[in-house]
């Protein structure tokens, strides 16, 4: 058996926003209506005359399509998308914007919000674990965590002061009776959301605290300038019912 790394064979373009279906429809014979091409489905079809793989995803929190195009045709498809989108005031957006958009939906970035010691149950992704399958690597550990519960959990938070943005990697602390600080967690992602008008993020907290929506905790700011209060938030910050993803 031979395995060939095809990582660089394709490029990926994310076409996102309320008008993304209207733009894509101009460039493909594929039926892109909601009924024919629903959320979280994949289709192979031509885009601007190039055979592509199109994934209808929602990482940005809006109606969107991730178009995987043969690398040599990337510029051609990119230019075609920009031209088709001109009547809709299309604009390119880069990774920093995408990081804010995904955070508004509470979507994690693997290796930023998780590490090698993370399990899907603690990361609030228990839906991805199918313990009724035959034996698989890591099953016993996951069964134990599922039964006993994780000690730490990944959860969303909002800052009590909307304009205070917690730096990623900051410690979450608890003040003891003697006034000493004990580290109980850390911030994995944080940004100011212009759409929401407040600072939001993801963090790791003791499971008991993470399960209490609205519970208060303190983040130790850089350079010893003090503590900033934050509150536990469950679910997406933006469009919690996911209606914009499925429109």
Secondary structure, DSSP 8 states (H G I E B T S, - for coil): ------TTTEEEEEEESTTHHHHHHTT-SS--STTTS-TT-EEEEEETTEEEEEEEE-TTSSSEEEEEEEGGGHHHHHHHHHHHHGGGT-----HHHHHHHHHHTT---TTTT--TT--TTTTT-GGG--TTSS--TTHHHHHHHHHH--SEEEEEEEESSTT----TT-EEEEE-TTS-EEEEEEEEEEEEETTTTEEEEEEEEEHHHHTSTT-EEEEE-GGG--EEEEEEE-S-SSSTT-TTT--
